[in-house]
Amino acid sequence: VPVDDSTSLRALKTLSQALEESQACVAVFPEGHVSENGKLQRPQSGAIFLAKRTGAQVVPIALRGNVAAFPRWGRFPLPKKVTLLVGEAFRVPKDASKRQVAEYTDRLMAEIAGLLGEPPPPKTAGDAEG
């Protein structure tokens, strides 16, 4: 589901509906976009919001080597090794507060960073109220 600033609410509704109506699996970039330099960016709360709303499990997933294989501004993929790394699944309580959603968002990014052996991006929990 393509997402940009003008369609983010519609995309969240579409993904939420897919998760609630079927055994669908959706992939969401927690940063809200594909990184231009391959480094982890400050996350958005959309992935955790969906998990909270639908009860779906969150499975932290990272790709190693994807930037070399698919340069952001390249025209063609390159013959490079890409490794899929999978972390421990977790659930977000449906009654989680805004602060807890931010904490789960930070947890997701910390898990992804750990899979990649990188430091996590700046946390979001300090920004949340309640």
DSSP file (Angstrom, degrees, kcal/mol; ACC not computed):
  #  RESIDUE AA STRUCTURE BP1 BP2  ACC     N-H-->O    O-->H-N    N-H-->O    O-->H-N    TCO  KAPPA ALPHA  PHI   PSI    X-CA   Y-CA   Z-CA
    1    1 A V              0   0    0      0, 0.0     2,-0.0     0, 0.0    14,-0.0   0.000 360.0 360.0 360.0 111.5    0.0    0.0    0.0
    2    2 A P        -     0   0    0      0, 0.0     2,-0.4     0, 0.0     9,-0.0  -0.363 360.0-166.8 -63.6 140.3    1.7    3.2   -1.1
    3    3 A V        +     0   0    0     29,-0.1     2,-0.3     8,-0.1     5,-0.1  -0.994  18.8 153.6-132.9 135.0    1.9    5.8    1.6
    4    4 A D    >>  -     0   0    0     -2,-0.4     3,-1.5    29,-0.0     4,-1.0  -0.869  62.0 -81.5-142.3-179.7    2.8    9.5    1.5
    5    5 A D  T 34 S+     0   0    0     -2,-0.3     4,-0.2     1,-0.3     3,-0.2   0.813 129.0  48.1 -56.7 -31.4    1.9   12.4    3.7
    6    6 A S  T 34 S+     0   0    0      1,-0.2    -1,-0.3     2,-0.1     4,-0.1   0.648 119.8  35.9 -85.8 -13.2   -1.5   12.8    2.0
    7    7 A T  T <> S+     0   0    0     -3,-1.5     4,-2.6     2,-0.1     5,-0.2   0.304  80.8 105.9-120.4   8.6   -2.4    9.1    2.1
    8    8 A S  H  X S+     0   0    0     -4,-1.0     4,-2.4    -3,-0.2     5,-0.2   0.890  83.1  47.8 -62.8 -40.7   -1.1    7.9    5.4
    9    9 A L  H  > S+     0   0    0     -4,-0.2     4,-2.2     2,-0.2    -1,-0.2   0.925 113.3  48.2 -65.2 -43.4   -4.5    7.7    7.1
   10   10 A R  H  > S+     0   0    0      2,-0.2     4,-2.4     1,-0.2    -2,-0.2   0.896 111.5  50.9 -62.5 -40.4   -6.0    5.9    4.2
   11   11 A A  H  X S+     0   0    0     -4,-2.6     4,-2.7     2,-0.2     5,-0.2   0.920 109.3  49.9 -64.1 -44.1   -3.1    3.5    4.1
   12   12 A L  H  X S+     0   0    0     -4,-2.4     4,-2.5     1,-0.2    -1,-0.2   0.896 111.7  49.1 -61.4 -39.9   -3.4    2.7    7.9
   13   13 A K  H  X S+     0   0    0     -4,-2.2     4,-2.4     2,-0.2    -2,-0.2   0.910 112.0  48.4 -65.2 -42.4   -7.2    2.1    7.4
   14   14 A T  H  X S+     0   0    0     -4,-2.4     4,-2.1     2,-0.2    -2,-0.2   0.927 114.8  44.5 -63.9 -46.2   -6.5   -0.3    4.5
   15   15 A L  H  X S+     0   0    0     -4,-2.7     4,-2.2     2,-0.2    -2,-0.2   0.897 112.6  52.0 -66.1 -40.4   -3.8   -2.2    6.4
   16   16 A S  H  X S+     0   0    0     -4,-2.5     4,-2.3    -5,-0.2    -2,-0.2   0.918 109.9  49.1 -61.0 -44.5   -6.0   -2.3    9.5
   17   17 A Q  H  X S+     0   0    0     -4,-2.4     4,-2.3     1,-0.2    -1,-0.2   0.904 110.0  51.5 -62.6 -42.4   -8.9   -3.7    7.5
   18   18 A A  H  X S+     0   0    0     -4,-2.1     4,-1.0     1,-0.2     6,-0.7   0.897 112.4  46.2 -62.3 -40.8   -6.7   -6.4    5.9
   19   19 A L  H  < S+     0   0    0     -4,-2.2    -2,-0.2     1,-0.2    -1,-0.2   0.871 116.0  45.0 -70.2 -37.0   -5.4   -7.5    9.3
   20   20 A E  H  < S+     0   0    0     -4,-2.3    -2,-0.2    -5,-0.2    -1,-0.2   0.825 115.8  44.7 -76.8 -32.0   -8.8   -7.6   10.9
   21   21 A E  H  < S+     0   0    0     -4,-2.3     2,-0.3    -5,-0.2    -1,-0.2   0.611 121.1   8.3 -92.2 -12.8  -10.6   -9.4    8.0
   22   22 A S  S  < S-     0   0    0     -4,-1.0     0, 0.0    -5,-0.2     0, 0.0  -0.844  83.8 -87.4-151.0-175.1   -8.1  -12.1    7.2
   23   23 A Q  S    S+     0   0    0     -2,-0.3    -4,-0.1     2,-0.1    -3,-0.1  -0.137  71.3 156.1 -92.0  36.4   -5.0  -13.9    8.2
   24   24 A A        -     0   0    0     -6,-0.7     2,-0.5    -5,-0.1    -2,-0.1  -0.208  35.1-149.2 -65.4 153.4   -3.1  -11.3    6.2
   25   25 A C        -     0   0    0     31,-0.0     2,-0.4     2,-0.0    -2,-0.1  -0.997  16.8-171.5-121.9 127.7    0.5  -10.4    6.9
   26   26 A V        -     0   0    0     -2,-0.5     2,-0.5     2,-0.0   -11,-0.0  -0.921  15.1-143.9-122.0 148.8    1.6   -6.9    6.2
   27   27 A A        -     0   0    0     -2,-0.4     2,-0.4     2,-0.0    -2,-0.0  -0.938  19.0-176.3-110.5 131.6    5.1   -5.3    6.2
   28   28 A V        -     0   0    0     -2,-0.5     5,-0.0     5,-0.0     3,-0.0  -0.995  27.4-131.8-129.9 128.4    5.5   -1.8    7.4
   29   29 A F    >   -     0   0    0     -2,-0.4     3,-2.3     1,-0.2    15,-0.1  -0.713  19.6-148.4 -74.2 114.3    8.6    0.3    7.4
   30   30 A P  T 3  S+     0   0    0      0, 0.0    14,-3.5     0, 0.0    16,-0.2   0.754  95.7  58.7 -61.1 -22.5    8.6    1.6   11.0
   31   31 A E  T 3  S-     0   0    0      2,-0.3    14,-0.1    12,-0.3     3,-0.1   0.602 113.3-119.2 -80.2  -9.5   10.4    4.8    9.9
   32   32 A G  S <  S+     0   0    0     -3,-2.3     2,-0.3     1,-0.1   -29,-0.1   0.410  85.7  36.4  88.4  -2.6    7.5    5.5    7.5
   33   33 A H  S    S-     0   0    0     -5,-0.0     2,-0.5   -29,-0.0    -2,-0.3  -0.970  94.9 -82.2-165.1 170.2    9.8    5.3    4.5
   34   34 A V        -     0   0    0     -2,-0.3     2,-0.0    -3,-0.1    -5,-0.0  -0.748  53.0-112.5 -85.2 129.9   12.8    3.6    3.0
   35   35 A S        -     0   0    0     -2,-0.5    37,-0.1     1,-0.1     5,-0.1  -0.342  15.2-148.2 -63.1 137.9   16.0    5.1    4.3
   36   36 A E  S    S+     0   0    0      1,-0.2    36,-0.3     3,-0.1    -1,-0.1   0.792  97.4  32.2 -77.1 -28.1   18.0    6.9    1.7
   37   37 A N  S    S-     0   0    0      2,-0.2    -1,-0.2    35,-0.1     3,-0.1   0.401 109.2-111.9-111.7   2.1   21.4    6.0    3.3
   38   38 A G  S    S+     0   0    0      1,-0.3     2,-0.3    29,-0.0    29,-0.1   0.414  77.6 123.7  84.6  -3.1   20.6    2.6    4.7
   39   39 A K  S    S-     0   0    0      1,-0.1    -1,-0.3    79,-0.0    -2,-0.2  -0.641  72.3 -97.8 -90.3 148.8   20.8    3.8    8.3
   40   40 A L        -     0   0    0     -2,-0.3     2,-0.2    79,-0.2    -1,-0.1  -0.436  43.6-156.7 -65.4 136.6   18.0    3.4   10.8
   41   41 A Q        -     0   0    0     -2,-0.1    -1,-0.0    80,-0.1    -6,-0.0  -0.625  34.2 -72.6-109.8 168.6   15.9    6.6   11.1
   42   42 A R        -     0   0    0     -2,-0.2    -1,-0.1     1,-0.1    81,-0.1  -0.429  62.2-123.4 -60.0 130.6   13.7    7.9   13.8
   43   43 A P        -     0   0    0      0, 0.0   -12,-0.3     0, 0.0     2,-0.2  -0.311  11.4-139.6 -81.3 161.9   10.5    5.7   13.8
   44   44 A Q        -     0   0    0    -14,-3.5     3,-0.3   -15,-0.1     4,-0.2  -0.664  23.7-120.6-103.6 168.0    6.9    6.6   13.3
   45   45 A S  S  > S+     0   0    0     -2,-0.2     4,-2.7     1,-0.2     5,-0.2   0.377  82.0 104.1 -95.0   5.5    4.2    4.9   15.4
   46   46 A G  H  > S+     0   0    0    -16,-0.2     4,-2.3     1,-0.2    -1,-0.2   0.873  78.9  49.2 -57.5 -44.0    2.1    3.5   12.5
   47   47 A A  H  > S+     0   0    0     -3,-0.3     4,-1.9     1,-0.2    -1,-0.2   0.926 116.3  42.2 -63.7 -45.0    3.3   -0.2   12.8
   48   48 A I  H  > S+     0   0    0     -4,-0.2     4,-2.7     2,-0.2    -2,-0.2   0.863 110.7  57.1 -71.6 -35.6    2.6   -0.3   16.5
   49   49 A F  H  X S+     0   0    0     -4,-2.7     4,-2.6     2,-0.2    -2,-0.2   0.929 108.1  47.9 -57.3 -45.9   -0.7    1.6   16.1
   50   50 A L  H  X S+     0   0    0     -4,-2.3     4,-2.4     2,-0.2     6,-0.4   0.911 111.8  49.3 -62.0 -43.1   -1.8   -1.2   13.7
   51   51 A A  H  X S+     0   0    0     -4,-1.9     4,-2.1     2,-0.2     5,-0.2   0.902 113.1  47.5 -64.4 -40.7   -0.7   -3.9   16.1
   52   52 A K  H  < S+     0   0    0     -4,-2.7    -2,-0.2     1,-0.2    -1,-0.2   0.936 115.2  44.9 -64.0 -47.0   -2.5   -2.3   18.9
   53   53 A R  H  < S+     0   0    0     -4,-2.6    -2,-0.2    -5,-0.2    -1,-0.2   0.865 125.9  29.0 -67.4 -38.0   -5.7   -1.7   16.9
   54   54 A T  H  < S-     0   0    0     -4,-2.4    -1,-0.2    -5,-0.2    -2,-0.2   0.624  96.9-123.5-102.2 -15.8   -5.9   -5.2   15.4
   55   55 A G     <  +     0   0    0     -4,-2.1    -4,-0.1    -5,-0.3    -3,-0.1   0.548  58.1 152.9  81.0   6.1   -4.2   -7.4   17.9
   56   56 A A        -     0   0    0     -6,-0.4    36,-0.5    -5,-0.2    -1,-0.2  -0.346  48.5-107.4 -69.0 149.6   -1.7   -8.6   15.3
   57   57 A Q        -     0   0    0     34,-0.1     2,-0.5    -3,-0.1    34,-0.2  -0.446  24.4-134.3 -71.8 150.2    1.7   -9.7   16.3
   58   58 A V  B     -A   90   0A   0     32,-3.3    32,-2.2    -2,-0.1    -1,-0.0  -0.943  19.3-170.5-104.9 125.7    4.7   -7.5   15.6
   59   59 A V        -     0   0    0     -2,-0.5     2,-0.3    30,-0.2    30,-0.2  -0.943  19.1-137.1-118.4 108.6    7.7   -9.4   14.1
   60   60 A P        +     0   0    0      0, 0.0    27,-3.2     0, 0.0     2,-0.4  -0.481  29.8 179.7 -65.8 127.3   10.9   -7.3   14.0
   61   61 A I  E     -B   86   0B   0     -2,-0.3     2,-0.3    25,-0.2    25,-0.2  -0.993   9.0-175.9-132.9 138.2   12.5   -7.9   10.6
   62   62 A A  E     -B   85   0B   0     23,-2.5    23,-3.1    -2,-0.4     2,-0.5  -0.960  15.7-144.2-130.6 150.3   15.7   -6.4    9.2
   63   63 A L  E     -B   84   0B   0     -2,-0.3     2,-0.5    21,-0.2    21,-0.2  -0.967  11.1-160.6-113.4 128.5   17.4   -6.7    5.9
   64   64 A R  E    S+B   83   0B   0     19,-2.7    19,-2.8    -2,-0.5    -2,-0.0  -0.936  77.4  14.9-108.3 128.0   21.2   -6.8    5.7
   65   65 A G  S  > S+     0   0    0     -2,-0.5     4,-2.0    17,-0.2     5,-0.2   0.391  85.4 119.0  95.6  -2.9   22.8   -6.0    2.3
   66   66 A N  H  > S+     0   0    0      1,-0.2     4,-2.9     2,-0.2    -2,-0.1   0.844  71.8  54.5 -66.8 -32.9   19.7   -4.5    0.7
   67   67 A V  H  4 S+     0   0    0      2,-0.2    -1,-0.2     1,-0.2     5,-0.1   0.902 111.2  45.2 -68.7 -38.9   21.2   -1.1    0.2
   68   68 A A  H  4 S+     0   0    0      1,-0.2    -1,-0.2    13,-0.1    -2,-0.2   0.873 118.6  43.4 -69.2 -36.1   24.1   -2.6   -1.7
   69   69 A A  H  < S+     0   0    0     -4,-2.0     9,-3.4     1,-0.3    -2,-0.2   0.845 128.5  26.3 -79.0 -34.0   21.8   -4.9   -3.7
   70   70 A F  S  < S-     0   0    0     -4,-2.9    -1,-0.3     7,-0.2    -2,-0.1  -0.650  81.6-155.8-129.8  75.4   19.1   -2.2   -4.4
   71   71 A P    >   -     0   0    0      0, 0.0     3,-1.6     0, 0.0    -3,-0.1  -0.255  24.3-122.2 -54.2 136.1   20.8    1.2   -4.4
   72   72 A R  T 3  S+     0   0    0      1,-0.3   -35,-0.1   -36,-0.3   -36,-0.0   0.844 109.8  28.1 -51.9 -41.1   18.1    3.8   -3.5
   73   73 A W  T 3  S+     0   0    0    -37,-0.1    -1,-0.3     0, 0.0     2,-0.1   0.302  97.1 116.8-106.9   9.6   18.7    5.8   -6.7
   74   74 A G    <   -     0   0    0     -3,-1.6     4,-0.0     1,-0.1    -4,-0.0  -0.366  59.9-142.8 -74.8 157.6   19.9    2.9   -8.9
   75   75 A R  S    S+     0   0    0      1,-0.2    -1,-0.1    -2,-0.1    -3,-0.0   0.758  81.7  28.8 -90.1 -26.6   18.1    1.8  -11.9
   76   76 A F  S    S-     0   0    0     -7,-0.0    -1,-0.2    -5,-0.0     2,-0.1  -0.967  84.6-105.1-135.9 148.8   18.7   -1.9  -11.5
   77   77 A P        -     0   0    0      0, 0.0    -7,-0.2     0, 0.0    -8,-0.1  -0.392  36.0-134.5 -67.1 151.9   19.3   -4.4   -8.7
   78   78 A L        -     0   0    0     -9,-3.4     2,-2.4   -10,-0.1    -4,-0.0  -0.787  24.9-102.4-107.1 152.3   22.9   -5.5   -8.3
   79   79 A P  S    S+     0   0    0      0, 0.0     2,-0.3     0, 0.0   -10,-0.1  -0.445  72.3 135.7 -75.5  76.2   24.0   -9.2   -7.7
   80   80 A K        -     0   0    0     -2,-2.4     2,-0.3   -11,-0.1   -11,-0.0  -0.876  60.3-101.0-121.6 153.6   24.7   -8.8   -3.9
   81   81 A K        -     0   0    0     -2,-0.3     2,-0.4     2,-0.0   -12,-0.1  -0.585  33.6-167.7 -76.7 132.2   23.7  -11.0   -1.0
   82   82 A V        -     0   0    0     -2,-0.3     2,-0.5   -14,-0.1   -17,-0.2  -0.989   4.0-160.3-120.8 128.8   20.7   -9.9    1.0
   83   83 A T  E     -B   64   0B   0    -19,-2.8   -19,-2.7    -2,-0.4     2,-0.5  -0.932   9.4-144.3-114.9 130.7   20.0  -11.5    4.3
   84   84 A L  E     -B   63   0B   0     -2,-0.5     2,-0.4   -21,-0.2   -21,-0.2  -0.825  17.3-165.3 -92.0 124.4   16.6  -11.5    6.1
   85   85 A L  E     -B   62   0B   0    -23,-3.1   -23,-2.5    -2,-0.5     2,-0.5  -0.944   1.6-161.8-114.9 130.3   17.0  -11.3    9.9
   86   86 A V  E     -B   61   0B   0     -2,-0.4   -25,-0.2   -25,-0.2     2,-0.1  -0.945   3.9-164.6-120.6 129.1   14.0  -12.1   12.1
   87   87 A G        -     0   0    0    -27,-3.2     2,-0.3    -2,-0.5    25,-0.0  -0.231  40.5 -63.0 -96.5-172.0   13.6  -11.1   15.8
   88   88 A E        -     0   0    0    -29,-0.1    -1,-0.1    -2,-0.1     2,-0.1  -0.588  52.7-124.2 -78.4 130.9   11.2  -12.2   18.5
   89   89 A A        +     0   0    0     -2,-0.3     2,-0.3   -30,-0.2   -30,-0.2  -0.394  33.6 176.4 -71.7 150.2    7.5  -11.6   17.9
   90   90 A F  B     -A   58   0A   0    -32,-2.2   -32,-3.3    -2,-0.1     2,-0.3  -0.972  21.3-130.3-148.8 163.6    5.5   -9.6   20.5
   91   91 A R        -     0   0    0     -2,-0.3   -34,-0.1   -34,-0.2   -39,-0.1  -0.841  12.0-137.9-115.5 154.4    2.0   -8.2   20.9
   92   92 A V        -     0   0    0    -36,-0.5   -37,-0.1    -2,-0.3     9,-0.0  -0.949  29.6-115.1-110.3 126.2    0.9   -4.7   21.9
   93   93 A P    >   -     0   0    0      0, 0.0     3,-1.8     0, 0.0   -38,-0.0  -0.320  17.0-130.1 -60.7 140.6   -2.0   -4.5   24.4
   94   94 A K  T 3  S+     0   0    0      1,-0.3   -42,-0.0   -41,-0.1    -2,-0.0   0.739 108.4  53.0 -63.8 -21.7   -5.2   -3.0   22.9
   95   95 A D  T 3  S+     0   0    0      2,-0.0    -1,-0.3     0, 0.0   -43,-0.0   0.187  78.5 140.7 -99.4  18.1   -5.4   -0.6   25.9
   96   96 A A    <   -     0   0    0     -3,-1.8    -4,-0.0     1,-0.1     2,-0.0  -0.336  48.4-128.8 -62.1 137.8   -1.8    0.7   25.5
   97   97 A S     >  -     0   0    0      1,-0.1     4,-2.5    33,-0.0     5,-0.2  -0.226  28.5 -98.3 -77.4 173.6   -1.4    4.4   26.2
   98   98 A K  H  > S+     0   0    0     31,-0.2     4,-2.2     1,-0.2    32,-0.2   0.906 127.2  51.1 -60.0 -41.3    0.3    6.8   23.8
   99   99 A R  H  > S+     0   0    0     30,-0.3     4,-2.3     1,-0.2    -1,-0.2   0.912 110.1  48.7 -62.9 -42.6    3.5    6.6   26.0
  100  100 A Q  H  > S+     0   0    0      2,-0.2     4,-2.8    30,-0.2     5,-0.2   0.885 108.5  53.4 -66.2 -38.0    3.3    2.8   25.8
  101  101 A V  H  X S+     0   0    0     -4,-2.5     4,-2.3     2,-0.2    -1,-0.2   0.926 110.3  48.2 -60.3 -43.4    2.8    2.9   22.0
  102  102 A A  H  X S+     0   0    0     -4,-2.2     4,-2.5     2,-0.2    23,-0.4   0.901 111.2  50.5 -62.8 -40.5    6.0    5.0   21.8
  103  103 A E  H  X S+     0   0    0     -4,-2.3     4,-2.3     2,-0.2    -2,-0.2   0.902 110.9  48.0 -65.4 -40.8    7.8    2.6   24.1
  104  104 A Y  H  X S+     0   0    0     -4,-2.8     4,-2.6     2,-0.2    -1,-0.2   0.870 110.0  53.4 -65.9 -35.8    6.8   -0.4   21.9
  105  105 A T  H  X S+     0   0    0     -4,-2.3     4,-2.1    -5,-0.2    -2,-0.2   0.931 110.3  46.7 -62.5 -45.1    7.9    1.6   18.9
  106  106 A D  H  X S+     0   0    0     -4,-2.5     4,-2.4     2,-0.2    -2,-0.2   0.886 110.7  53.2 -63.0 -39.0   11.3    2.2   20.5
  107  107 A R  H  X S+     0   0    0     -4,-2.3     4,-2.5     2,-0.2    -2,-0.2   0.927 107.6  51.3 -61.1 -45.2   11.4   -1.5   21.4
  108  108 A L  H  X S+     0   0    0     -4,-2.6     4,-2.3     1,-0.2    -2,-0.2   0.931 112.4  45.4 -57.7 -46.8   10.8   -2.5   17.8
  109  109 A M  H  X S+     0   0    0     -4,-2.1     4,-2.7     1,-0.2    -1,-0.2   0.866 110.9  53.0 -67.8 -35.3   13.6   -0.2   16.5
  110  110 A A  H  X S+     0   0    0     -4,-2.4     4,-2.5     2,-0.2    -1,-0.2   0.898 109.6  49.7 -64.9 -39.6   16.0   -1.5   19.2
  111  111 A E  H  X S+     0   0    0     -4,-2.5     4,-2.2     2,-0.2    -2,-0.2   0.930 112.5  46.6 -63.1 -45.7   15.2   -5.1   18.1
  112  112 A I  H  X S+     0   0    0     -4,-2.3     4,-1.8     2,-0.2    -2,-0.2   0.926 112.5  49.9 -63.5 -44.7   15.9   -4.2   14.5
  113  113 A A  H  X>S+     0   0    0     -4,-2.7     5,-2.7     1,-0.2     4,-1.1   0.912 109.7  52.1 -59.6 -42.9   19.1   -2.4   15.4
  114  114 A G  H  <5S+     0   0    0     -4,-2.5     3,-0.4     1,-0.2    -1,-0.2   0.892 106.6  52.8 -61.3 -40.6   20.2   -5.4   17.4
  115  115 A L  H  <5S+     0   0    0     -4,-2.2    -1,-0.2     1,-0.2    -2,-0.2   0.872 115.1  41.9 -61.2 -36.4   19.6   -7.7   14.5
  116  116 A L  H  <5S-     0   0    0     -4,-1.8    -1,-0.2    -5,-0.2    -2,-0.2   0.574 110.4-121.4 -86.9 -10.8   21.8   -5.4   12.3
  117  117 A G  T  <5S+     0   0    0     -4,-1.1    -3,-0.2    -3,-0.4    -4,-0.1   0.837  72.3 124.3  71.0  32.4   24.4   -4.9   15.0
  118  118 A E      < -     0   0    0     -5,-2.7    -1,-0.3    -6,-0.1    -2,-0.1  -0.809  69.8 -97.2-119.3 159.6   23.8   -1.1   14.9
  119  119 A P        -     0   0    0      0, 0.0   -79,-0.2     0, 0.0    -1,-0.0  -0.517  48.7-106.1 -71.5 147.2   22.9    1.4   17.5
  120  120 A P        -     0   0    0      0, 0.0     3,-0.1     0, 0.0   -10,-0.1  -0.337  35.1-106.9 -70.5 157.2   19.2    2.2   17.7
  121  121 A P        -     0   0    0      0, 0.0   -80,-0.1     0, 0.0    -8,-0.0  -0.181  59.4 -58.1 -71.8 174.5   17.9    5.5   16.3
  122  122 A P        -     0   0    0      0, 0.0     2,-0.1     0, 0.0   -81,-0.0  -0.224  65.1-110.3 -54.2 143.1   16.7    8.3   18.6
  123  123 A K        -     0   0    0      1,-0.1   -20,-0.1    -3,-0.1   -81,-0.0  -0.346  18.5-159.3 -76.6 157.1   13.8    7.2   20.9
  124  124 A T  S >> S+     0   0    0    -22,-0.4     3,-2.0     2,-0.1     4,-0.6   0.582  73.7  87.1-107.5 -17.0   10.3    8.4   20.6
  125  125 A A  G >4 S+     0   0    0    -23,-0.4     3,-0.9     1,-0.3   -22,-0.2   0.814  82.3  60.6 -59.3 -32.9    9.0    7.6   24.1
  126  126 A G  G 34 S+     0   0    0      1,-0.2    -1,-0.3   -24,-0.1    -2,-0.1   0.692 102.6  54.2 -66.5 -17.6   10.2   10.9   25.5
  127  127 A D  G <4 S+     0   0    0     -3,-2.0    -1,-0.2   -28,-0.1    -2,-0.2   0.669  92.2  90.9 -87.6 -18.6    7.9   12.7   23.0
  128  128 A A    <<  -     0   0    0     -3,-0.9     2,-0.3    -4,-0.6   -29,-0.1  -0.506  60.3-151.8 -87.8 146.3    4.7   10.9   24.1
  129  129 A E              0   0    0     -2,-0.2   -30,-0.3     1,-0.1   -31,-0.2  -0.815 360.0 360.0-107.4 153.6    2.3   12.0   26.7
  130  130 A G              0   0    0     -2,-0.3   -30,-0.2   -32,-0.2    -1,-0.1   0.480 360.0 360.0  71.8 360.0    0.0    9.7   28.7
